[in-house]
Amino acid sequence: RTVFEGVVTGVYDVVLAEGARTTFASTTQTGIMVNQVYDFLTSPGNITFGAMTVQKGSVIELSKITGNLVLTVSDLKIKYQGLVHMNHGEIDSSYAVIESEGVLNMMGTGHLGEEGPGAGRTMTGQGFGAGHG
């Protein structure tokens, strides 16, 4: 099991091998160094990779401790029986594939019922909007 809570430097792509379990906390930052100087460094809670592959039987947890948690990844693949758990935050991806029996669990994310931009309303006994049910 591997837990990341600080700066992850020089990692372009992440592949979780079968059976691996990894946690990225909202205190994690990612960066690229050139000649001992950060050419690219995210703010805490902003985790950026070119590609992320979660293979069969592996688990990645994206866990909010403090502040926002944003995963930015160009290519996200959750393979057969791969699991991604995210208790709070966002995923920004250009391309994402979740294979059969792969799981993206975002339990605890989003707005509470009847709140946020999709909140429903009731007027004169009629409900409307995304969240009125």
Phi and psi in radians as a Rosetta constraint file:
Dihedral C 1 N 2 CA 2 C 2 CIRCULARHARMONIC -2.169 0.35
Dihedral N 2 CA 2 C 2 N 3 CIRCULARHARMONIC 2.358 0.35
Dihedral C 2 N 3 CA 3 C 3 CIRCULARHARMONIC -2.146 0.35
Dihedral N 3 CA 3 C 3 N 4 CIRCULARHARMONIC 2.215 0.35
Dihedral C 3 N 4 CA 4 C 4 CIRCULARHARMONIC -1.900 0.35
Dihedral N 4 CA 4 C 4 N 5 CIRCULARHARMONIC 2.190 0.35
Dihedral C 4 N 5 CA 5 C 5 CIRCULARHARMONIC -2.299 0.35
Dihedral N 5 CA 5 C 5 N 6 CIRCULARHARMONIC -0.122 0.35
Dihedral C 5 N 6 CA 6 C 6 CIRCULARHARMONIC -2.125 0.35
Dihedral N 6 CA 6 C 6 N 7 CIRCULARHARMONIC -2.498 0.35
Dihedral C 6 N 7 CA 7 C 7 CIRCULARHARMONIC -1.529 0.35
Dihedral N 7 CA 7 C 7 N 8 CIRCULARHARMONIC 2.220 0.35
Dihedral C 7 N 8 CA 8 C 8 CIRCULARHARMONIC -1.818 0.35
Dihedral N 8 CA 8 C 8 N 9 CIRCULARHARMONIC 2.019 0.35
Dihedral C 8 N 9 CA 9 C 9 CIRCULARHARMONIC -1.977 0.35
Dihedral N 9 CA 9 C 9 N 10 CIRCULARHARMONIC 2.371 0.35
Dihedral C 9 N 10 CA 10 C 10 CIRCULARHARMONIC 1.379 0.35
Dihedral N 10 CA 10 C 10 N 11 CIRCULARHARMONIC 0.288 0.35
Dihedral C 10 N 11 CA 11 C 11 CIRCULARHARMONIC -1.830 0.35
Dihedral N 11 CA 11 C 11 N 12 CIRCULARHARMONIC 2.035 0.35
Dihedral C 11 N 12 CA 12 C 12 CIRCULARHARMONIC -1.602 0.35
Dihedral N 12 CA 12 C 12 N 13 CIRCULARHARMONIC -0.743 0.35
Dihedral C 12 N 13 CA 13 C 13 CIRCULARHARMONIC -2.272 0.35
Dihedral N 13 CA 13 C 13 N 14 CIRCULARHARMONIC 2.576 0.35
Dihedral C 13 N 14 CA 14 C 14 CIRCULARHARMONIC -2.098 0.35
Dihedral N 14 CA 14 C 14 N 15 CIRCULARHARMONIC 2.240 0.35
Dihedral C 14 N 15 CA 15 C 15 CIRCULARHARMONIC -2.208 0.35
Dihedral N 15 CA 15 C 15 N 16 CIRCULARHARMONIC 2.025 0.35
Dihedral C 15 N 16 CA 16 C 16 CIRCULARHARMONIC -1.546 0.35
Dihedral N 16 CA 16 C 16 N 17 CIRCULARHARMONIC 1.988 0.35
Dihedral C 16 N 17 CA 17 C 17 CIRCULARHARMONIC -1.210 0.35
Dihedral N 17 CA 17 C 17 N 18 CIRCULARHARMONIC 2.793 0.35
Dihedral C 17 N 18 CA 18 C 18 CIRCULARHARMONIC -0.905 0.35
Dihedral N 18 CA 18 C 18 N 19 CIRCULARHARMONIC 2.225 0.35
Dihedral C 18 N 19 CA 19 C 19 CIRCULARHARMONIC 1.542 0.35
Dihedral N 19 CA 19 C 19 N 20 CIRCULARHARMONIC -0.098 0.35
Dihedral C 19 N 20 CA 20 C 20 CIRCULARHARMONIC -1.285 0.35
Dihedral N 20 CA 20 C 20 N 21 CIRCULARHARMONIC 2.659 0.35
Dihedral C 20 N 21 CA 21 C 21 CIRCULARHARMONIC -2.364 0.35
Dihedral N 21 CA 21 C 21 N 22 CIRCULARHARMONIC 2.110 0.35
Dihedral C 21 N 22 CA 22 C 22 CIRCULARHARMONIC -2.345 0.35
Dihedral N 22 CA 22 C 22 N 23 CIRCULARHARMONIC 2.466 0.35
Dihedral C 22 N 23 CA 23 C 23 CIRCULARHARMONIC -2.127 0.35
Dihedral N 23 CA 23 C 23 N 24 CIRCULARHARMONIC 2.302 0.35
Dihedral C 23 N 24 CA 24 C 24 CIRCULARHARMONIC -1.960 0.35
Dihedral N 24 CA 24 C 24 N 25 CIRCULARHARMONIC 2.123 0.35
Dihedral C 24 N 25 CA 25 C 25 CIRCULARHARMONIC -1.582 0.35
Dihedral N 25 CA 25 C 25 N 26 CIRCULARHARMONIC 2.867 0.35
Dihedral C 25 N 26 CA 26 C 26 CIRCULARHARMONIC -1.254 0.35
Dihedral N 26 CA 26 C 26 N 27 CIRCULARHARMONIC -0.007 0.35
Dihedral C 26 N 27 CA 27 C 27 CIRCULARHARMONIC -1.616 0.35
Dihedral N 27 CA 27 C 27 N 28 CIRCULARHARMONIC -0.076 0.35
Dihedral C 27 N 28 CA 28 C 28 CIRCULARHARMONIC -1.269 0.35
Dihedral N 28 CA 28 C 28 N 29 CIRCULARHARMONIC 2.487 0.35
Dihedral C 28 N 29 CA 29 C 29 CIRCULARHARMONIC -2.216 0.35
Dihedral N 29 CA 29 C 29 N 30 CIRCULARHARMONIC 2.691 0.35
Dihedral C 29 N 30 CA 30 C 30 CIRCULARHARMONIC -2.135 0.35
Dihedral N 30 CA 30 C 30 N 31 CIRCULARHARMONIC 2.555 0.35
Dihedral C 30 N 31 CA 31 C 31 CIRCULARHARMONIC -2.714 0.35
Dihedral N 31 CA 31 C 31 N 32 CIRCULARHARMONIC 2.818 0.35
Dihedral C 31 N 32 CA 32 C 32 CIRCULARHARMONIC -2.169 0.35
Dihedral N 32 CA 32 C 32 N 33 CIRCULARHARMONIC 2.232 0.35
Dihedral C 32 N 33 CA 33 C 33 CIRCULARHARMONIC -1.811 0.35
Dihedral N 33 CA 33 C 33 N 34 CIRCULARHARMONIC 2.447 0.35
Dihedral C 33 N 34 CA 34 C 34 CIRCULARHARMONIC -2.267 0.35
Dihedral N 34 CA 34 C 34 N 35 CIRCULARHARMONIC 2.121 0.35
Dihedral C 34 N 35 CA 35 C 35 CIRCULARHARMONIC 0.923 0.35
Dihedral N 35 CA 35 C 35 N 36 CIRCULARHARMONIC 0.828 0.35
Dihedral C 35 N 36 CA 36 C 36 CIRCULARHARMONIC 1.163 0.35
Dihedral N 36 CA 36 C 36 N 37 CIRCULARHARMONIC 0.258 0.35
Dihedral C 36 N 37 CA 37 C 37 CIRCULARHARMONIC -2.209 0.35
Dihedral N 37 CA 37 C 37 N 38 CIRCULARHARMONIC 2.383 0.35
Dihedral C 37 N 38 CA 38 C 38 CIRCULARHARMONIC -1.187 0.35
Dihedral N 38 CA 38 C 38 N 39 CIRCULARHARMONIC 2.042 0.35
Dihedral C 38 N 39 CA 39 C 39 CIRCULARHARMONIC -1.467 0.35
Dihedral N 39 CA 39 C 39 N 40 CIRCULARHARMONIC -0.462 0.35
Dihedral C 39 N 40 CA 40 C 40 CIRCULARHARMONIC -2.588 0.35
Dihedral N 40 CA 40 C 40 N 41 CIRCULARHARMONIC 2.231 0.35
Dihedral C 40 N 41 CA 41 C 41 CIRCULARHARMONIC -2.604 0.35
Dihedral N 41 CA 41 C 41 N 42 CIRCULARHARMONIC 2.137 0.35
Dihedral C 41 N 42 CA 42 C 42 CIRCULARHARMONIC -1.409 0.35
Dihedral N 42 CA 42 C 42 N 43 CIRCULARHARMONIC 2.853 0.35
Dihedral C 42 N 43 CA 43 C 43 CIRCULARHARMONIC -1.390 0.35
Dihedral N 43 CA 43 C 43 N 44 CIRCULARHARMONIC 2.782 0.35
Dihedral C 43 N 44 CA 44 C 44 CIRCULARHARMONIC -0.949 0.35
Dihedral N 44 CA 44 C 44 N 45 CIRCULARHARMONIC 2.356 0.35
Dihedral C 44 N 45 CA 45 C 45 CIRCULARHARMONIC 1.588 0.35
Dihedral N 45 CA 45 C 45 N 46 CIRCULARHARMONIC -0.091 0.35
Dihedral C 45 N 46 CA 46 C 46 CIRCULARHARMONIC -1.896 0.35
Dihedral N 46 CA 46 C 46 N 47 CIRCULARHARMONIC 1.875 0.35
Dihedral C 46 N 47 CA 47 C 47 CIRCULARHARMONIC -1.915 0.35
Dihedral N 47 CA 47 C 47 N 48 CIRCULARHARMONIC 2.102 0.35
Dihedral C 47 N 48 CA 48 C 48 CIRCULARHARMONIC -2.207 0.35
Dihedral N 48 CA 48 C 48 N 49 CIRCULARHARMONIC 2.232 0.35
Dihedral C 48 N 49 CA 49 C 49 CIRCULARHARMONIC -2.414 0.35
Dihedral N 49 CA 49 C 49 N 50 CIRCULARHARMONIC 2.731 0.35
Dihedral C 49 N 50 CA 50 C 50 CIRCULARHARMONIC -1.210 0.35
Dihedral N 50 CA 50 C 50 N 51 CIRCULARHARMONIC -0.764 0.35
Dihedral C 50 N 51 CA 51 C 51 CIRCULARHARMONIC -2.546 0.35
Dihedral N 51 CA 51 C 51 N 52 CIRCULARHARMONIC 2.587 0.35
Dihedral C 51 N 52 CA 52 C 52 CIRCULARHARMONIC -2.389 0.35
Dihedral N 52 CA 52 C 52 N 53 CIRCULARHARMONIC 2.170 0.35
Dihedral C 52 N 53 CA 53 C 53 CIRCULARHARMONIC -2.131 0.35
Dihedral N 53 CA 53 C 53 N 54 CIRCULARHARMONIC 2.171 0.35
Dihedral C 53 N 54 CA 54 C 54 CIRCULARHARMONIC -1.875 0.35
Dihedral N 54 CA 54 C 54 N 55 CIRCULARHARMONIC 1.825 0.35
Dihedral C 54 N 55 CA 55 C 55 CIRCULARHARMONIC -1.407 0.35
Dihedral N 55 CA 55 C 55 N 56 CIRCULARHARMONIC 2.997 0.35
Dihedral C 55 N 56 CA 56 C 56 CIRCULARHARMONIC -0.862 0.35
Dihedral N 56 CA 56 C 56 N 57 CIRCULARHARMONIC 2.273 0.35
Dihedral C 56 N 57 CA 57 C 57 CIRCULARHARMONIC 1.323 0.35
Dihedral N 57 CA 57 C 57 N 58 CIRCULARHARMONIC 0.044 0.35
Dihedral C 57 N 58 CA 58 C 58 CIRCULARHARMONIC -1.733 0.35
Dihedral N 58 CA 58 C 58 N 59 CIRCULARHARMONIC 2.739 0.35
Dihedral C 58 N 59 CA 59 C 59 CIRCULARHARMONIC -2.311 0.35
Dihedral N 59 CA 59 C 59 N 60 CIRCULARHARMONIC 2.319 0.35
Dihedral C 59 N 60 CA 60 C 60 CIRCULARHARMONIC -2.144 0.35
Dihedral N 60 CA 60 C 60 N 61 CIRCULARHARMONIC 2.314 0.35
Dihedral C 60 N 61 CA 61 C 61 CIRCULARHARMONIC -1.997 0.35
Dihedral N 61 CA 61 C 61 N 62 CIRCULARHARMONIC 2.244 0.35
Dihedral C 61 N 62 CA 62 C 62 CIRCULARHARMONIC -1.915 0.35
Dihedral N 62 CA 62 C 62 N 63 CIRCULARHARMONIC 1.884 0.35
Dihedral C 62 N 63 CA 63 C 63 CIRCULARHARMONIC -2.072 0.35
Dihedral N 63 CA 63 C 63 N 64 CIRCULARHARMONIC 2.126 0.35
Dihedral C 63 N 64 CA 64 C 64 CIRCULARHARMONIC -1.355 0.35
Dihedral N 64 CA 64 C 64 N 65 CIRCULARHARMONIC 2.221 0.35
Dihedral C 64 N 65 CA 65 C 65 CIRCULARHARMONIC -1.931 0.35
Dihedral N 65 CA 65 C 65 N 66 CIRCULARHARMONIC -0.967 0.35
Dihedral C 65 N 66 CA 66 C 66 CIRCULARHARMONIC -2.473 0.35
Dihedral N 66 CA 66 C 66 N 67 CIRCULARHARMONIC 2.652 0.35
Dihedral C 66 N 67 CA 67 C 67 CIRCULARHARMONIC 1.158 0.35
Dihedral N 67 CA 67 C 67 N 68 CIRCULARHARMONIC -3.017 0.35
Dihedral C 67 N 68 CA 68 C 68 CIRCULARHARMONIC -1.367 0.35
Dihedral N 68 CA 68 C 68 N 69 CIRCULARHARMONIC 2.790 0.35
Dihedral C 68 N 69 CA 69 C 69 CIRCULARHARMONIC -2.318 0.35
Dihedral N 69 CA 69 C 69 N 70 CIRCULARHARMONIC 2.041 0.35
Dihedral C 69 N 70 CA 70 C 70 CIRCULARHARMONIC -2.252 0.35
Dihedral N 70 CA 70 C 70 N 71 CIRCULARHARMONIC 2.157 0.35
Dihedral C 70 N 71 CA 71 C 71 CIRCULARHARMONIC -1.760 0.35
Dihedral N 71 CA 71 C 71 N 72 CIRCULARHARMONIC 2.057 0.35
Dihedral C 71 N 72 CA 72 C 72 CIRCULARHARMONIC -1.937 0.35
Dihedral N 72 CA 72 C 72 N 73 CIRCULARHARMONIC 2.080 0.35
Dihedral C 72 N 73 CA 73 C 73 CIRCULARHARMONIC -2.560 0.35
Dihedral N 73 CA 73 C 73 N 74 CIRCULARHARMONIC 2.286 0.35
Dihedral C 73 N 74 CA 74 C 74 CIRCULARHARMONIC -1.177 0.35
Dihedral N 74 CA 74 C 74 N 75 CIRCULARHARMONIC -0.751 0.35
Dihedral C 74 N 75 CA 75 C 75 CIRCULARHARMONIC -2.265 0.35
Dihedral N 75 CA 75 C 75 N 76 CIRCULARHARMONIC 1.889 0.35
Dihedral C 75 N 76 CA 76 C 76 CIRCULARHARMONIC -1.927 0.35
Dihedral N 76 CA 76 C 76 N 77 CIRCULARHARMONIC 2.173 0.35
Dihedral C 76 N 77 CA 77 C 77 CIRCULARHARMONIC -2.246 0.35
Dihedral N 77 CA 77 C 77 N 78 CIRCULARHARMONIC 2.126 0.35
Dihedral C 77 N 78 CA 78 C 78 CIRCULARHARMONIC -1.909 0.35
Dihedral N 78 CA 78 C 78 N 79 CIRCULARHARMONIC 1.865 0.35
Dihedral C 78 N 79 CA 79 C 79 CIRCULARHARMONIC -1.359 0.35
Dihedral N 79 CA 79 C 79 N 80 CIRCULARHARMONIC 3.035 0.35
Dihedral C 79 N 80 CA 80 C 80 CIRCULARHARMONIC -0.822 0.35
Dihedral N 80 CA 80 C 80 N 81 CIRCULARHARMONIC 2.140 0.35
Dihedral C 80 N 81 CA 81 C 81 CIRCULARHARMONIC 1.104 0.35
Dihedral N 81 CA 81 C 81 N 82 CIRCULARHARMONIC 0.320 0.35
Dihedral C 81 N 82 CA 82 C 82 CIRCULARHARMONIC -1.454 0.35
Dihedral N 82 CA 82 C 82 N 83 CIRCULARHARMONIC 2.587 0.35
Dihedral C 82 N 83 CA 83 C 83 CIRCULARHARMONIC -2.205 0.35
Dihedral N 83 CA 83 C 83 N 84 CIRCULARHARMONIC 2.342 0.35
Dihedral C 83 N 84 CA 84 C 84 CIRCULARHARMONIC -2.185 0.35
Dihedral N 84 CA 84 C 84 N 85 CIRCULARHARMONIC 2.107 0.35
Dihedral C 84 N 85 CA 85 C 85 CIRCULARHARMONIC -1.935 0.35
Dihedral N 85 CA 85 C 85 N 86 CIRCULARHARMONIC 2.308 0.35
Dihedral C 85 N 86 CA 86 C 86 CIRCULARHARMONIC -2.397 0.35
Dihedral N 86 CA 86 C 86 N 87 CIRCULARHARMONIC 2.013 0.35
Dihedral C 86 N 87 CA 87 C 87 CIRCULARHARMONIC -1.507 0.35
Dihedral N 87 CA 87 C 87 N 88 CIRCULARHARMONIC -0.248 0.35
Dihedral C 87 N 88 CA 88 C 88 CIRCULARHARMONIC -3.013 0.35
Dihedral N 88 CA 88 C 88 N 89 CIRCULARHARMONIC 2.303 0.35
Dihedral C 88 N 89 CA 89 C 89 CIRCULARHARMONIC 2.475 0.35
Dihedral N 89 CA 89 C 89 N 90 CIRCULARHARMONIC -2.820 0.35
Dihedral C 89 N 90 CA 90 C 90 CIRCULARHARMONIC -2.346 0.35
Dihedral N 90 CA 90 C 90 N 91 CIRCULARHARMONIC 2.682 0.35
Dihedral C 90 N 91 CA 91 C 91 CIRCULARHARMONIC -2.130 0.35
Dihedral N 91 CA 91 C 91 N 92 CIRCULARHARMONIC 2.183 0.35
Dihedral C 91 N 92 CA 92 C 92 CIRCULARHARMONIC -2.012 0.35
Dihedral N 92 CA 92 C 92 N 93 CIRCULARHARMONIC 1.917 0.35
Dihedral C 92 N 93 CA 93 C 93 CIRCULARHARMONIC -2.403 0.35
Dihedral N 93 CA 93 C 93 N 94 CIRCULARHARMONIC 2.460 0.35
Dihedral C 93 N 94 CA 94 C 94 CIRCULARHARMONIC -1.348 0.35
Dihedral N 94 CA 94 C 94 N 95 CIRCULARHARMONIC -0.572 0.35
Dihedral C 94 N 95 CA 95 C 95 CIRCULARHARMONIC -2.580 0.35
Dihedral N 95 CA 95 C 95 N 96 CIRCULARHARMONIC 2.200 0.35
Dihedral C 95 N 96 CA 96 C 96 CIRCULARHARMONIC -2.423 0.35
Dihedral N 96 CA 96 C 96 N 97 CIRCULARHARMONIC 2.416 0.35
Dihedral C 96 N 97 CA 97 C 97 CIRCULARHARMONIC -2.301 0.35
Dihedral N 97 CA 97 C 97 N 98 CIRCULARHARMONIC 2.260 0.35
Dihedral C 97 N 98 CA 98 C 98 CIRCULARHARMONIC -2.040 0.35
Dihedral N 98 CA 98 C 98 N 99 CIRCULARHARMONIC 1.950 0.35
Dihedral C 98 N 99 CA 99 C 99 CIRCULARHARMONIC -1.287 0.35
Dihedral N 99 CA 99 C 99 N 100 CIRCULARHARMONIC 2.914 0.35
Dihedral C 99 N 100 CA 100 C 100 CIRCULARHARMONIC -0.921 0.35
Dihedral N 100 CA 100 C 100 N 101 CIRCULARHARMONIC 2.331 0.35
Dihedral C 100 N 101 CA 101 C 101 CIRCULARHARMONIC 1.173 0.35
Dihedral N 101 CA 101 C 101 N 102 CIRCULARHARMONIC 0.100 0.35
Dihedral C 101 N 102 CA 102 C 102 CIRCULARHARMONIC -1.380 0.35
Dihedral N 102 CA 102 C 102 N 103 CIRCULARHARMONIC 2.630 0.35
Dihedral C 102 N 103 CA 103 C 103 CIRCULARHARMONIC -2.287 0.35
Dihedral N 103 CA 103 C 103 N 104 CIRCULARHARMONIC 2.278 0.35
Dihedral C 103 N 104 CA 104 C 104 CIRCULARHARMONIC -2.019 0.35
Dihedral N 104 CA 104 C 104 N 105 CIRCULARHARMONIC 1.783 0.35
Dihedral C 104 N 105 CA 105 C 105 CIRCULARHARMONIC -1.780 0.35
Dihedral N 105 CA 105 C 105 N 106 CIRCULARHARMONIC 1.980 0.35
Dihedral C 105 N 106 CA 106 C 106 CIRCULARHARMONIC -1.984 0.35
Dihedral N 106 CA 106 C 106 N 107 CIRCULARHARMONIC 0.604 0.35
Dihedral C 106 N 107 CA 107 C 107 CIRCULARHARMONIC -0.950 0.35
Dihedral N 107 CA 107 C 107 N 108 CIRCULARHARMONIC 2.259 0.35
Dihedral C 107 N 108 CA 108 C 108 CIRCULARHARMONIC 1.600 0.35
Dihedral N 108 CA 108 C 108 N 109 CIRCULARHARMONIC 0.007 0.35
Dihedral C 108 N 109 CA 109 C 109 CIRCULARHARMONIC -1.678 0.35
Dihedral N 109 CA 109 C 109 N 110 CIRCULARHARMONIC 2.959 0.35
Dihedral C 109 N 110 CA 110 C 110 CIRCULARHARMONIC 1.489 0.35
Dihedral N 110 CA 110 C 110 N 111 CIRCULARHARMONIC -3.021 0.35
Dihedral C 110 N 111 CA 111 C 111 CIRCULARHARMONIC -1.542 0.35
Dihedral N 111 CA 111 C 111 N 112 CIRCULARHARMONIC 2.719 0.35
Dihedral C 111 N 112 CA 112 C 112 CIRCULARHARMONIC -1.188 0.35
Dihedral N 112 CA 112 C 112 N 113 CIRCULARHARMONIC 2.844 0.35
Dihedral C 112 N 113 CA 113 C 113 CIRCULARHARMONIC -0.955 0.35
Dihedral N 113 CA 113 C 113 N 114 CIRCULARHARMONIC 2.426 0.35
Dihedral C 113 N 114 CA 114 C 114 CIRCULARHARMONIC 1.135 0.35
Dihedral N 114 CA 114 C 114 N 115 CIRCULARHARMONIC 0.382 0.35
Dihedral C 114 N 115 CA 115 C 115 CIRCULARHARMONIC -2.272 0.35
Dihedral N 115 CA 115 C 115 N 116 CIRCULARHARMONIC 2.906 0.35
Dihedral C 115 N 116 CA 116 C 116 CIRCULARHARMONIC 1.488 0.35
Dihedral N 116 CA 116 C 116 N 117 CIRCULARHARMONIC -3.103 0.35
Dihedral C 116 N 117 CA 117 C 117 CIRCULARHARMONIC -1.161 0.35
Dihedral N 117 CA 117 C 117 N 118 CIRCULARHARMONIC -0.373 0.35
Dihedral C 117 N 118 CA 118 C 118 CIRCULARHARMONIC -1.748 0.35
Dihedral N 118 CA 118 C 118 N 119 CIRCULARHARMONIC 0.234 0.35
Dihedral C 118 N 119 CA 119 C 119 CIRCULARHARMONIC -1.072 0.35
Dihedral N 119 CA 119 C 119 N 120 CIRCULARHARMONIC 2.406 0.35
Dihedral C 119 N 120 CA 120 C 120 CIRCULARHARMONIC -1.520 0.35
Dihedral N 120 CA 120 C 120 N 121 CIRCULARHARMONIC 2.959 0.35
Dihedral C 120 N 121 CA 121 C 121 CIRCULARHARMONIC -2.413 0.35
Dihedral N 121 CA 121 C 121 N 122 CIRCULARHARMONIC 2.729 0.35
Dihedral C 121 N 122 CA 122 C 122 CIRCULARHARMONIC -2.174 0.35
Dihedral N 122 CA 122 C 122 N 123 CIRCULARHARMONIC 2.201 0.35
Dihedral C 122 N 123 CA 123 C 123 CIRCULARHARMONIC -2.337 0.35
Dihedral N 123 CA 123 C 123 N 124 CIRCULARHARMONIC 2.251 0.35
Dihedral C 123 N 124 CA 124 C 124 CIRCULARHARMONIC 0.871 0.35
Dihedral N 124 CA 124 C 124 N 125 CIRCULARHARMONIC 0.727 0.35
Dihedral C 124 N 125 CA 125 C 125 CIRCULARHARMONIC 1.406 0.35
Dihedral N 125 CA 125 C 125 N 126 CIRCULARHARMONIC -0.020 0.35
Dihedral C 125 N 126 CA 126 C 126 CIRCULARHARMONIC -1.832 0.35
Dihedral N 126 CA 126 C 126 N 127 CIRCULARHARMONIC 2.245 0.35
Dihedral C 126 N 127 CA 127 C 127 CIRCULARHARMONIC -1.706 0.35
Dihedral N 127 CA 127 C 127 N 128 CIRCULARHARMONIC 2.527 0.35
Dihedral C 127 N 128 CA 128 C 128 CIRCULARHARMONIC -2.622 0.35
Dihedral N 128 CA 128 C 128 N 129 CIRCULARHARMONIC 2.837 0.35
Dihedral C 128 N 129 CA 129 C 129 CIRCULARHARMONIC 1.714 0.35
Dihedral N 129 CA 129 C 129 N 130 CIRCULARHARMONIC 2.972 0.35
Dihedral C 129 N 130 CA 130 C 130 CIRCULARHARMONIC -1.219 0.35
Dihedral N 130 CA 130 C 130 N 131 CIRCULARHARMONIC -0.486 0.35
Dihedral C 130 N 131 CA 131 C 131 CIRCULARHARMONIC -1.968 0.35
Dihedral N 131 CA 131 C 131 N 132 CIRCULARHARMONIC 0.477 0.35
Dihedral C 131 N 132 CA 132 C 132 CIRCULARHARMONIC -1.544 0.35
Dihedral N 132 CA 132 C 132 N 133 CIRCULARHARMONIC -0.189 0.35
